[in-house]
Amino acid sequence: MSVTAPLGFRAAGIAAGIKAAGARDLALVVNDGPSRAAAGVFTANRVKAAPVLWSAQVLAGGRVRAVVLNSGGANACTGPVGFQDTHATAEKVAAVLEDSAGEIAVCSTGLIGERLPIDTLLDGVDIAASQLSRDGGLAAADAIRTTDTVSKISFKRGDGGYMVGGMAKGAGMLAPALATMLCVITTDAELTSEQLDAVLRKATRVTFDRLDSDGCMSTNDTVLLLASGASGVVPDLAEFEKKITEVCADLARQLLVDAEGASKAIAIEVIGAASEQDAVTVGRAVSRSNLLKCAIHGEDPNWGRVLSAVGTTDAVFEADRLNVAINGVWICRGGAAGDDRSKVDLRPRDVTITVDLSAGPHSATIHTTDLTAAYVHENSAYSS
Amino acid sequence: MSVTAPLGFRAAGIAAGIKAAGARDLALVVNDGPSRAAAGVFTANRVKAAPVLWSAQVLAGGRVRAVVLNSGGANACTGPVGFQDTHATAEKVAAVLEDSAGEIAVCSTGLIGERLPIDTLLDGVDIAASQLSRDGGLAAADAIRTTDTVSKISFKRGDGGYMVGGMAKGAGMLAPALATMLCVITTDAELTSEQLDAVLRKATRVTFDRLDSDGCMSTNDTVLLLASGASGVVPDLAEFEKKITEVCADLARQLLVDAEGASKAIAIEVIGAASEQDAVTVGRAVSRSNLLKCAIHGEDPNWGRVLSAVGTTDAVFEADRLNVAINGVWICRGGAAGDDRSKVDLRPRDVTITVDLSAGPHSATIHTTDLTAAYVHENSAYSS
């Protein structure tokens, strides 16, 4: 299903030979319309990969005919030749579809700093184009994996019968202002590119933007939303936003569960904040404490490490009014020891850390993972 | 030697029974004058331990007769009773010295959130006072260790024959705006508390403040500078600042080398910055990239992870003018691949990563460590 769940889309995922091991490494998603309305959000990193620079230009036009995605190389920090490679890839897809390169988005993921094997990739576009089908969503989702152990897909039916489908990749580097992730979401509902843009920004702000597995921000993050209009359904905008948010949340959850080396999925739930921004800031600071992430890995309810992370922020709070619960046990009350820490059960994979700032009515939740020897191993032994 | 290298100081380090294992856990450093001029800098964390709140008040007066330091408990996040315990400790030291509690600084280090065994600690003060000696510097340095594998001490002779001595502890949580560290520096030079304050702030800003082993900031960081004036030497202020900076740098280096689980000492040298602040910001961002720290652990010269960290900052730079060298090999030039990465030798323990922003004449160096399975183990198995 994935990106081909909605009407009007075909996809393919093939092994072009970009990855040495012969695994799938090239995906193509084509929107056959009648509409080509599209929106995109991109990494906030100021060091942007060539495909991000290219696709941001394409999306500025609000129309996308096709997206070509490769794993096996990020095409980031590759200079002018890297941008030429991205341009050539878009031109090649345009040629096989007999369309305009200005409406072809390009995404890449893999090692930074190395040039893609461009001839191999361009040959792969021919093969992918020849395999495009209404059943190609799963193969496409498989082809964009790097260290992902499983494909990430999602789909939902909207009111009136339109469909939303999506695929994503990303396992490390999950971070604010988007993770290292590529994500393509499709729908056969009928909407303008302005509507898609507004909905996508709202949905990603409360889903992908609130993942922070290791605090690192990628050069390649891209989330695209493509609408074919093939169902003829014009959705209620609020309902559509809800569906897109659900699909984003579902994919975000899948990314987190598959994060490199993680043994715990940790929700940092900040309540009692003076503003939503304060809640996000505090959640982010707590989620980035390596010491806390190690403690949770060791199933140690070390709330002192929570408080010392909260104390590094400029959020509104008084230290002696902070409360912290871990898995529902309020082990810190009024900035000091509360309930017995032995009551905390940290054996389940899912861990919730609640931080009450006692400063207002706002809240936000940031999702992170524990820090494990497996994370260290994966990121010291594998060049990515 | 340590804090008793300068004239006018006595010290002791004893096992009071605060630590379960019977190791030394209480240190006392006494300034017998004739001067008591002193200065201190404290953690920027807004969640401050009771001894930090107390000692900041003491130092506001510019005079310190004695410093009492304990390991085995941070006395942080312990509420009003924790503050009372700190106060009682200062009163006890004042009583045994027949002096004023208002000139007794208190430092604590260990687990956050648990009350100190205060009776044990107060009894220990009596024992420590009975063992005060001109030879006690090493025992004092030993008594403030937590996960430190070795004591950290330093001393220098200044022009005209005055001495500077110091001791420090700290192995994890080394971070900006001071690390988890307690540090006491003594001198027998004659200076005012205002002079000491200005010198200490300048010295810590370019030494301890530029350590960032794991991005975590402690609730207890304290650096104290005490002057007895016993040598009768009034030093040249610039020369004195140089000596204090050297002692701070020496202790900082010892902290970094002993950082929990580290196998590499990494200097992030940022050059070509538009301002010193930009250089510090970029150095800090790079030093906090878990992905990069894992790569260096794996001896992989992964400059893409350097650039993606640089890109998260608001420093002045253009992505296509960034250059990166690892151990002297410029493997990234103009934001793209430069010299052959196979030329980089990452086997030595000391690693230098040079980031050239090509944006100005300013520079700064941040010191960090690699991220290892041993770090994860130490911080998941040990509650600190």
Interface residues (C-beta under 8 A of the other chain):
Chain A: A44 N45 R46 V47 K48 A74 A76 C77 T78 G79 G82 L111 I112 G113 E114 R115 G172 M173 D214 G215 C216 M217 S218 T219 R288 S289 N290 L291 C294 A295 H297 G298 D300 N302 W303 G304 R305 L307 S308 A309 V310 G311 T312 T313 F317 A319 D320 L322 C332 G334 G335 A336 A337 L371 T372 A373 Y375 V376 H377 E378 N379 S380 A381 S383 S384
Chain B: A44 N45 R46 V47 K48 A74 A76 C77 T78 G79 V81 G82 L111 I112 G113 E114 R115 G172 M173 D214 G215 C216 M217 S218 T219 R288 S289 N290 L291 C294 A295 H297 G298 D300 N302 W303 G304 R305 L307 S308 A309 V310 G311 T312 T313 F317 A319 D320 L322 C332 G334 G335 A336 A337 L371 T372 A373 Y375 V376 H377 E378 N379 S380 A381 S383 S384
